[in-house]
Amino acid sequence: MRKTVIAGNWKMNMTPAATTEFITTLAPMVAGKDKCDIVLCVPFVDISAAVKAAEGTNIHIGAQNVHFEAKGAFTGEISAEMLTAIGCEYVIIGHSERRTYFGETDTTVNLRTKAALAAGLKVILCVGEVKEERLSGITNEVVTMQTKLDLAGISAQELQNVIIAYEPVWAIGTGLTATPEQADETCGVIRSALAGLYGEEVAENTVIQYGGSMNDKNAAELLSKVNVDGGLIGGASLKTDAFTAIVDAANA
Ligand code: PEP
């Protein structure tokens, strides 16, 4: 039985003080809504404040990236051990904004995923097609290829700590949302790719989220789909009301 995971991606928003205020407001709003796991992936500098504010609540804290080397001359980077040392539990890897603006490739996504898992982090691994790929009818091939490359060398046991986020790039931050049917179908394609790599049982147990302009209005329908096990939410995760409504939809 897969558990629904509702995760917020704050991107480059919020100071530590704003983080404390947000989580202090959110915590009572989502208290006891335990049919889903709740995660907030915040900027690196906000993680300590977030962990402190979330103590004793059902809110888990994640980062938005991690480097694949343990330490050394990698100016500006953060290691997996640095994240776990400050109480960070999750990390987003391979978000399309990292792939598009910061040269992230399936090779580096794979390396980052391995390093994060080795350090004990839970990974939210993002895959998804760009608009041209969907229009050309190659979405299934694209997400299958990304899934295979990004998970190369990762065991079935390690996969238990991996959530896949299907995020059609054309739907992220655009207000365009995949239809529930498109989200369900493509999450199903990713599940089939996982079945090919790890077998049916492992694939059935892996959480696959949808992300791309999920909000308080469309969450219930998206989350009702059999292959959609949660959401990775950008814009709507910055508002306590909207984020709570999505958590509510996952608890209905
Ligand atoms: C995201 O950042 O992963 C995302 C899905 O953003 P938004 O919800 O704003 O489209």
py3Dmol code that shows the C-alpha trace and the ligand (Angstrom):
import py3Dmol

protein = """\
ATOM      1  CA  MET A   1       0.000   0.000   0.000  1.00  0.00           C
ATOM      2  CA  ARG A   2       1.617   3.260  -1.119  1.00  0.00           C
ATOM      3  CA  LYS A   3       1.395   6.319   1.108  1.00  0.00           C
ATOM      4  CA  THR A   4       0.537   9.636  -0.487  1.00  0.00           C
ATOM      5  CA  VAL A   5       3.319  12.220  -0.170  1.00  0.00           C
ATOM      6  CA  ILE A   6       2.541  15.921  -0.416  1.00  0.00           C
ATOM      7  CA  ALA A   7       5.771  17.881  -0.826  1.00  0.00           C
ATOM      8  CA  GLY A   8       6.306  21.599  -1.226  1.00  0.00           C
ATOM      9  CA  ASN A   9       9.165  23.030  -3.256  1.00  0.00           C
ATOM     10  CA  TRP A  10       9.733  26.568  -2.075  1.00  0.00           C
ATOM     11  CA  LYS A  11      12.383  27.238  -4.746  1.00  0.00           C
ATOM     12  CA  MET A  12      14.274  30.520  -3.993  1.00  0.00           C
ATOM     13  CA  ASN A  13      11.706  31.963  -1.590  1.00  0.00           C
ATOM     14  CA  MET A  14      11.548  32.778   2.152  1.00  0.00           C
ATOM     15  CA  THR A  15      14.114  33.882   4.724  1.00  0.00           C
ATOM     16  CA  PRO A  16      14.765  31.863   7.901  1.00  0.00           C
ATOM     17  CA  ALA A  17      12.430  34.183   9.855  1.00  0.00           C
ATOM     18  CA  ALA A  18       9.667  33.787   7.254  1.00  0.00           C
ATOM     19  CA  THR A  19      10.244  30.019   7.349  1.00  0.00           C
ATOM     20  CA  THR A  20       9.691  29.891  11.115  1.00  0.00           C
ATOM     21  CA  GLU A  21       6.534  31.960  10.797  1.00  0.00           C
ATOM     22  CA  PHE A  22       5.177  29.862   7.919  1.00  0.00           C
ATOM     23  CA  ILE A  23       5.725  26.510   9.623  1.00  0.00           C
ATOM     24  CA  THR A  24       4.407  27.773  12.960  1.00  0.00           C
ATOM     25  CA  THR A  25       1.202  28.786  11.153  1.00  0.00           C
ATOM     26  CA  LEU A  26       0.999  25.643   9.016  1.00  0.00           C
ATOM     27  CA  ALA A  27       1.647  23.051  11.736  1.00  0.00           C
ATOM     28  CA  PRO A  28      -1.741  23.288  13.513  1.00  0.00           C
ATOM     29  CA  MET A  29      -3.522  23.467  10.151  1.00  0.00           C
ATOM     30  CA  VAL A  30      -2.147  20.079   9.051  1.00  0.00           C
ATOM     31  CA  ALA A  31      -1.902  18.414  12.479  1.00  0.00           C
ATOM     32  CA  GLY A  32      -3.262  14.869  12.522  1.00  0.00           C
ATOM     33  CA  LYS A  33      -3.737  14.740   8.741  1.00  0.00           C
ATOM     34  CA  ASP A  34      -1.700  11.600   8.571  1.00  0.00           C
ATOM     35  CA  LYS A  35      -3.123   9.870   5.511  1.00  0.00           C
ATOM     36  CA  CYS A  36      -0.271  11.585   3.683  1.00  0.00           C
ATOM     37  CA  ASP A  37       3.331  12.408   4.507  1.00  0.00           C
ATOM     38  CA  ILE A  38       4.019  16.141   4.431  1.00  0.00           C
ATOM     39  CA  VAL A  39       7.379  17.525   3.304  1.00  0.00           C
ATOM     40  CA  LEU A  40       8.644  21.068   2.759  1.00  0.00           C
ATOM     41  CA  CYS A  41      11.775  21.426   0.614  1.00  0.00           C
ATOM     42  CA  VAL A  42      13.260  24.767   1.510  1.00  0.00           C
ATOM     43  CA  PRO A  43      16.376  26.776   0.550  1.00  0.00           C
ATOM     44  CA  PHE A  44      19.588  25.551   2.210  1.00  0.00           C
ATOM     45  CA  VAL A  45      19.818  28.558   4.535  1.00  0.00           C
ATOM     46  CA  ASP A  46      16.273  27.930   5.813  1.00  0.00           C
ATOM     47  CA  ILE A  47      16.735  24.251   6.684  1.00  0.00           C
ATOM     48  CA  SER A  48      17.830  24.736  10.304  1.00  0.00           C
ATOM     49  CA  ALA A  49      14.967  27.126  11.032  1.00  0.00           C
ATOM     50  CA  ALA A  50      12.539  24.760   9.312  1.00  0.00           C
ATOM     51  CA  VAL A  51      13.739  21.711  11.246  1.00  0.00           C
ATOM     52  CA  LYS A  52      13.382  23.612  14.525  1.00  0.00           C
ATOM     53  CA  ALA A  53       9.924  24.941  13.717  1.00  0.00           C
ATOM     54  CA  ALA A  54       8.754  21.492  12.539  1.00  0.00           C
ATOM     55  CA  GLU A  55       9.961  19.660  15.655  1.00  0.00           C
ATOM     56  CA  GLY A  56       7.148  17.606  17.164  1.00  0.00           C
ATOM     57  CA  THR A  57       4.878  18.140  14.134  1.00  0.00           C
ATOM     58  CA  ASN A  58       4.038  15.904  11.156  1.00  0.00           C
ATOM     59  CA  ILE A  59       5.993  18.168   8.785  1.00  0.00           C
ATOM     60  CA  HIS A  60       9.251  16.803   7.351  1.00  0.00           C
ATOM     61  CA  ILE A  61      11.998  18.984   5.948  1.00  0.00           C
ATOM     62  CA  GLY A  62      13.942  18.605   2.712  1.00  0.00           C
ATOM     63  CA  ALA A  63      16.506  20.411   0.573  1.00  0.00           C
ATOM     64  CA  GLN A  64      16.265  21.241  -3.122  1.00  0.00           C
ATOM     65  CA  ASN A  65      19.611  19.874  -4.274  1.00  0.00           C
ATOM     66  CA  VAL A  66      22.733  18.090  -3.032  1.00  0.00           C
ATOM     67  CA  HIS A  67      26.224  17.615  -4.422  1.00  0.00           C
ATOM     68  CA  PHE A  68      27.513  14.133  -5.191  1.00  0.00           C
ATOM     69  CA  GLU A  69      30.977  14.470  -3.644  1.00  0.00           C
ATOM     70  CA  ALA A  70      31.406  14.095   0.110  1.00  0.00           C
ATOM     71  CA  LYS A  71      33.654  17.166   0.480  1.00  0.00           C
ATOM     72  CA  GLY A  72      36.338  19.207  -1.219  1.00  0.00           C
ATOM     73  CA  ALA A  73      36.901  22.037  -3.665  1.00  0.00           C
ATOM     74  CA  PHE A  74      33.333  22.499  -4.917  1.00  0.00           C
ATOM     75  CA  THR A  75      32.629  26.138  -4.193  1.00  0.00           C
ATOM     76  CA  GLY A  76      29.001  26.847  -3.437  1.00  0.00           C
ATOM     77  CA  GLU A  77      27.975  23.202  -3.130  1.00  0.00           C
ATOM     78  CA  ILE A  78      26.436  21.326  -0.179  1.00  0.00           C
ATOM     79  CA  SER A  79      27.079  17.652   0.636  1.00  0.00           C
ATOM     80  CA  ALA A  80      24.583  15.021   1.741  1.00  0.00           C
ATOM     81  CA  GLU A  81      26.300  14.704   5.115  1.00  0.00           C
ATOM     82  CA  MET A  82      25.937  18.458   5.680  1.00  0.00           C
ATOM     83  CA  LEU A  83      22.206  18.083   5.115  1.00  0.00           C
ATOM     84  CA  THR A  84      21.684  15.121   7.434  1.00  0.00           C
ATOM     85  CA  ALA A  85      23.826  16.836  10.082  1.00  0.00           C
ATOM     86  CA  ILE A  86      21.251  19.614  10.403  1.00  0.00           C
ATOM     87  CA  GLY A  87      18.231  17.322  10.488  1.00  0.00           C
ATOM     88  CA  CYS A  88      17.280  17.411   6.825  1.00  0.00           C
ATOM     89  CA  GLU A  89      15.410  14.224   5.796  1.00  0.00           C
ATOM     90  CA  TYR A  90      14.584  14.667   2.107  1.00  0.00           C
ATOM     91  CA  VAL A  91      16.163  16.170  -0.993  1.00  0.00           C
ATOM     92  CA  ILE A  92      14.780  17.026  -4.410  1.00  0.00           C
ATOM     93  CA  ILE A  93      17.107  15.905  -7.191  1.00  0.00           C
ATOM     94  CA  GLY A  94      16.887  16.623 -10.925  1.00  0.00           C
ATOM     95  CA  HIS A  95      14.235  19.340 -10.796  1.00  0.00           C
ATOM     96  CA  SER A  96      13.693  20.714 -14.291  1.00  0.00           C
ATOM     97  CA  GLU A  97      14.867  24.167 -13.191  1.00  0.00           C
ATOM     98  CA  ARG A  98      18.213  22.616 -12.232  1.00  0.00           C
ATOM     99  CA  ARG A  99      18.308  20.700 -15.501  1.00  0.00           C
ATOM    100  CA  THR A 100      17.412  23.782 -17.581  1.00  0.00           C
ATOM    101  CA  TYR A 101      19.302  26.607 -15.834  1.00  0.00           C
ATOM    102  CA  PHE A 102      22.181  24.801 -14.137  1.00  0.00           C
ATOM    103  CA  GLY A 103      23.254  22.145 -16.620  1.00  0.00           C
ATOM    104  CA  GLU A 104      21.987  19.164 -14.624  1.00  0.00           C
ATOM    105  CA  THR A 105      22.148  15.944 -16.657  1.00  0.00           C
ATOM    106  CA  ASP A 106      20.884  12.423 -16.070  1.00  0.00           C
ATOM    107  CA  THR A 107      24.475  11.486 -15.206  1.00  0.00           C
ATOM    108  CA  THR A 108      24.759  14.082 -12.424  1.00  0.00           C
ATOM    109  CA  VAL A 109      21.210  13.341 -11.264  1.00  0.00           C
ATOM    110  CA  ASN A 110      22.230   9.704 -10.896  1.00  0.00           C
ATOM    111  CA  LEU A 111      25.417  10.609  -8.978  1.00  0.00           C
ATOM    112  CA  ARG A 112      23.528  12.968  -6.666  1.00  0.00           C
ATOM    113  CA  THR A 113      20.855  10.336  -6.024  1.00  0.00           C
ATOM    114  CA  LYS A 114      23.451   7.729  -5.079  1.00  0.00           C
ATOM    115  CA  ALA A 115      25.236  10.144  -2.724  1.00  0.00           C
ATOM    116  CA  ALA A 116      21.995  11.225  -1.075  1.00  0.00           C
ATOM    117  CA  LEU A 117      20.805   7.648  -0.528  1.00  0.00           C
ATOM    118  CA  ALA A 118      24.194   6.584   0.840  1.00  0.00           C
ATOM    119  CA  ALA A 119      23.937   9.370   3.427  1.00  0.00           C
ATOM    120  CA  GLY A 120      20.437   8.284   4.482  1.00  0.00           C
ATOM    121  CA  LEU A 121      18.420  11.004   2.764  1.00  0.00           C
ATOM    122  CA  LYS A 122      15.095  10.289   1.081  1.00  0.00           C
ATOM    123  CA  VAL A 123      15.159  11.422  -2.541  1.00  0.00           C
ATOM    124  CA  ILE A 124      12.423  13.099  -4.561  1.00  0.00           C
ATOM    125  CA  LEU A 125      13.679  12.416  -8.075  1.00  0.00           C
ATOM    126  CA  CYS A 126      12.138  14.573 -10.809  1.00  0.00           C
ATOM    127  CA  VAL A 127      11.548  13.467 -14.387  1.00  0.00           C
ATOM    128  CA  GLY A 128       9.366  14.930 -17.104  1.00  0.00           C
ATOM    129  CA  GLU A 129       9.111  15.938 -20.737  1.00  0.00           C
ATOM    130  CA  VAL A 130       9.346  19.409 -22.273  1.00  0.00           C
ATOM    131  CA  LYS A 131       6.477  20.751 -24.371  1.00  0.00           C
ATOM    132  CA  GLU A 132       8.046  19.837 -27.729  1.00  0.00           C
ATOM    133  CA  GLU A 133       8.510  16.263 -26.572  1.00  0.00           C
ATOM    134  CA  ARG A 134       4.850  15.966 -25.550  1.00  0.00           C
ATOM    135  CA  LEU A 135       3.722  17.511 -28.833  1.00  0.00           C
ATOM    136  CA  SER A 136       5.966  15.092 -30.746  1.00  0.00           C
ATOM    137  CA  GLY A 137       4.372  12.137 -28.959  1.00  0.00           C
ATOM    138  CA  ILE A 138       7.594  10.969 -27.277  1.00  0.00           C
ATOM    139  CA  THR A 139       6.667  11.639 -23.620  1.00  0.00           C
ATOM    140  CA  ASN A 140       6.687   7.937 -22.729  1.00  0.00           C
ATOM    141  CA  GLU A 141      10.122   7.379 -24.230  1.00  0.00           C
ATOM    142  CA  VAL A 142      11.532  10.476 -22.496  1.00  0.00           C
ATOM    143  CA  VAL A 143      10.312   9.627 -18.984  1.00  0.00           C
ATOM    144  CA  THR A 144      11.272   5.960 -19.404  1.00  0.00           C
ATOM    145  CA  MET A 145      14.795   6.922 -20.471  1.00  0.00           C
ATOM    146  CA  GLN A 146      15.182   9.434 -17.623  1.00  0.00           C
ATOM    147  CA  THR A 147      13.935   6.879 -15.097  1.00  0.00           C
ATOM    148  CA  LYS A 148      16.431   4.270 -16.321  1.00  0.00           C
ATOM    149  CA  LEU A 149      19.411   6.637 -16.466  1.00  0.00           C
ATOM    150  CA  ASP A 150      18.690   8.425 -13.197  1.00  0.00           C
ATOM    151  CA  LEU A 151      18.299   5.140 -11.293  1.00  0.00           C
ATOM    152  CA  ALA A 152      21.238   3.285 -12.877  1.00  0.00           C
ATOM    153  CA  GLY A 153      23.066   1.237 -10.246  1.00  0.00           C
ATOM    154  CA  ILE A 154      20.465   1.896  -7.538  1.00  0.00           C
ATOM    155  CA  SER A 155      19.210  -1.278  -5.843  1.00  0.00           C
ATOM    156  CA  ALA A 156      15.611  -2.253  -5.117  1.00  0.00           C
ATOM    157  CA  GLN A 157      16.333  -1.779  -1.429  1.00  0.00           C
ATOM    158  CA  GLU A 158      17.668   1.733  -2.014  1.00  0.00           C
ATOM    159  CA  LEU A 159      14.628   2.515  -4.142  1.00  0.00           C
ATOM    160  CA  GLN A 160      12.476   2.292  -1.013  1.00  0.00           C
ATOM    161  CA  ASN A 161      13.886   5.719  -0.159  1.00  0.00           C
ATOM    162  CA  VAL A 162      13.163   7.189  -3.588  1.00  0.00           C
ATOM    163  CA  ILE A 163       9.999   9.015  -4.580  1.00  0.00           C
ATOM    164  CA  ILE A 164       9.641   9.770  -8.281  1.00  0.00           C
ATOM    165  CA  ALA A 165       8.058  13.106  -9.144  1.00  0.00           C
ATOM    166  CA  TYR A 166       6.592  13.191 -12.639  1.00  0.00           C
ATOM    167  CA  GLU A 167       6.757  16.851 -13.580  1.00  0.00           C
ATOM    168  CA  PRO A 168       5.890  17.794 -17.155  1.00  0.00           C
ATOM    169  CA  VAL A 169       8.184  20.778 -17.682  1.00  0.00           C
ATOM    170  CA  TRP A 170       5.508  22.692 -19.582  1.00  0.00           C
ATOM    171  CA  ALA A 171       3.262  22.583 -16.508  1.00  0.00           C
ATOM    172  CA  ILE A 172       5.765  23.869 -13.923  1.00  0.00           C
ATOM    173  CA  GLY A 173       5.072  27.404 -12.799  1.00  0.00           C
ATOM    174  CA  THR A 174       2.989  28.056 -15.908  1.00  0.00           C
ATOM    175  CA  GLY A 175      -0.528  27.600 -14.542  1.00  0.00           C
ATOM    176  CA  LEU A 176      -0.940  24.826 -17.119  1.00  0.00           C
ATOM    177  CA  THR A 177      -1.698  21.498 -15.488  1.00  0.00           C
ATOM    178  CA  ALA A 178      -1.582  18.051 -17.028  1.00  0.00           C
ATOM    179  CA  THR A 179      -5.075  16.617 -17.132  1.00  0.00           C
ATOM    180  CA  PRO A 180      -5.659  13.977 -14.451  1.00  0.00           C
ATOM    181  CA  GLU A 181      -5.699  11.424 -17.281  1.00  0.00           C
ATOM    182  CA  GLN A 182      -2.327  12.614 -18.662  1.00  0.00           C
ATOM    183  CA  ALA A 183      -0.821  12.609 -15.160  1.00  0.00           C
ATOM    184  CA  ASP A 184      -2.178   9.127 -14.449  1.00  0.00           C
ATOM    185  CA  GLU A 185      -1.031   7.737 -17.786  1.00  0.00           C
ATOM    186  CA  THR A 186       2.514   9.078 -17.551  1.00  0.00           C
ATOM    187  CA  CYS A 187       2.922   8.103 -13.893  1.00  0.00           C
ATOM    188  CA  GLY A 188       1.792   4.651 -15.084  1.00  0.00           C
ATOM    189  CA  VAL A 189       4.485   4.664 -17.770  1.00  0.00           C
ATOM    190  CA  ILE A 190       7.094   5.455 -15.096  1.00  0.00           C
ATOM    191  CA  ARG A 191       5.710   2.616 -12.961  1.00  0.00           C
ATOM    192  CA  SER A 192       6.078   0.246 -15.924  1.00  0.00           C
ATOM    193  CA  ALA A 193       9.681   1.390 -16.361  1.00  0.00           C
ATOM    194  CA  LEU A 194      10.264   0.628 -12.670  1.00  0.00           C
ATOM    195  CA  ALA A 195       8.656  -2.798 -13.129  1.00  0.00           C
ATOM    196  CA  GLY A 196      11.082  -3.481 -15.961  1.00  0.00           C
ATOM    197  CA  LEU A 197      14.025  -2.515 -13.748  1.00  0.00           C
ATOM    198  CA  TYR A 198      12.967  -3.932 -10.381  1.00  0.00           C
ATOM    199  CA  GLY A 199       9.903  -6.153 -10.915  1.00  0.00           C
ATOM    200  CA  GLU A 200       6.169  -5.572 -10.425  1.00  0.00           C
ATOM    201  CA  GLU A 201       6.109  -5.659  -6.630  1.00  0.00           C
ATOM    202  CA  VAL A 202       8.784  -2.980  -6.209  1.00  0.00           C
ATOM    203  CA  ALA A 203       7.091  -0.838  -8.862  1.00  0.00           C
ATOM    204  CA  GLU A 204       3.730  -1.161  -7.096  1.00  0.00           C
ATOM    205  CA  ASN A 205       5.296  -0.018  -3.825  1.00  0.00           C
ATOM    206  CA  THR A 206       7.085   3.054  -5.229  1.00  0.00           C
ATOM    207  CA  VAL A 207       5.524   6.456  -4.627  1.00  0.00           C
ATOM    208  CA  ILE A 208       5.113   8.475  -7.839  1.00  0.00           C
ATOM    209  CA  GLN A 209       4.004  12.084  -7.426  1.00  0.00           C
ATOM    210  CA  TYR A 210       2.644  14.487  -9.996  1.00  0.00           C
ATOM    211  CA  GLY A 211       3.978  18.049 -10.090  1.00  0.00           C
ATOM    212  CA  GLY A 212       3.095  20.986 -12.308  1.00  0.00           C
ATOM    213  CA  SER A 213       0.767  23.751 -11.155  1.00  0.00           C
ATOM    214  CA  MET A 214      -1.008  21.509  -8.652  1.00  0.00           C
ATOM    215  CA  ASN A 215      -3.173  23.720  -6.451  1.00  0.00           C
ATOM    216  CA  ASP A 216      -6.118  23.731  -4.051  1.00  0.00           C
ATOM    217  CA  LYS A 217      -8.584  23.568  -6.976  1.00  0.00           C
ATOM    218  CA  ASN A 218      -7.163  20.684  -9.006  1.00  0.00           C
ATOM    219  CA  ALA A 219      -5.450  18.557  -6.328  1.00  0.00           C
ATOM    220  CA  ALA A 220      -8.404  16.318  -5.462  1.00  0.00           C
ATOM    221  CA  GLU A 221      -8.936  15.181  -9.042  1.00  0.00           C
ATOM    222  CA  LEU A 222      -5.232  14.636  -9.724  1.00  0.00           C
ATOM    223  CA  LEU A 223      -4.766  12.733  -6.459  1.00  0.00           C
ATOM    224  CA  SER A 224      -7.796  10.537  -7.176  1.00  0.00           C
ATOM    225  CA  LYS A 225      -5.905   8.834  -9.990  1.00  0.00           C
ATOM    226  CA  VAL A 226      -4.575   5.365  -9.262  1.00  0.00           C
ATOM    227  CA  ASN A 227      -0.997   6.040 -10.359  1.00  0.00           C
ATOM    228  CA  VAL A 228      -0.712   9.488  -8.747  1.00  0.00           C
ATOM    229  CA  ASP A 229       0.585   9.027  -5.195  1.00  0.00           C
ATOM    230  CA  GLY A 230       0.973  12.635  -4.201  1.00  0.00           C
ATOM    231  CA  GLY A 231       2.175  15.984  -5.400  1.00  0.00           C
ATOM    232  CA  LEU A 232       5.310  18.091  -5.685  1.00  0.00           C
ATOM    233  CA  ILE A 233       4.006  21.596  -5.347  1.00  0.00           C
ATOM    234  CA  GLY A 234       5.787  24.858  -6.100  1.00  0.00           C
ATOM    235  CA  GLY A 235       3.719  28.058  -6.060  1.00  0.00           C
ATOM    236  CA  ALA A 236       0.853  26.717  -3.936  1.00  0.00           C
ATOM    237  CA  SER A 237       3.293  25.507  -1.255  1.00  0.00           C
ATOM    238  CA  LEU A 238       4.101  29.121  -0.408  1.00  0.00           C
ATOM    239  CA  LYS A 239       0.591  29.751   0.900  1.00  0.00           C
ATOM    240  CA  THR A 240      -0.530  27.997   4.077  1.00  0.00           C
ATOM    241  CA  ASP A 241      -4.195  27.930   3.001  1.00  0.00           C
ATOM    242  CA  ALA A 242      -3.562  26.470  -0.453  1.00  0.00           C
ATOM    243  CA  PHE A 243      -1.024  23.956   0.820  1.00  0.00           C
ATOM    244  CA  THR A 244      -3.381  22.843   3.604  1.00  0.00           C
ATOM    245  CA  ALA A 245      -6.186  22.399   1.075  1.00  0.00           C
ATOM    246  CA  ILE A 246      -3.939  20.073  -0.934  1.00  0.00           C
ATOM    247  CA  VAL A 247      -3.102  18.109   2.244  1.00  0.00           C
ATOM    248  CA  ASP A 248      -6.855  17.942   2.923  1.00  0.00           C
ATOM    249  CA  ALA A 249      -7.474  16.574  -0.582  1.00  0.00           C
ATOM    250  CA  ALA A 250      -4.906  13.845   0.151  1.00  0.00           C
ATOM    251  CA  ASN A 251      -6.695  13.014   3.418  1.00  0.00           C
ATOM    252  CA  ALA A 252     -10.247  12.889   2.028  1.00  0.00           C
TER     253      ALA A 252
END
"""
ligand_1 = """\
10
PEP
C 7.743 22.540 -8.845
O 8.471 23.472 -8.501
O 8.162 21.382 -8.766
C 6.393 22.831 -9.325
C 5.630 21.838 -9.694
O 6.021 24.156 -9.347
P 4.506 24.701 -9.570
O 3.632 23.933 -8.639
O 4.605 26.153 -9.219
O 4.168 24.454 -11.001
"""
view = py3Dmol.view(width=600, height=400)
view.addModel(protein, "pdb")
view.setStyle({"model": 0}, {"cartoon": {"style": "trace"}})
view.addModel(ligand_1, "xyz")
view.setStyle({"model": 1}, {"stick": {}})
view.zoomTo()
view.show()
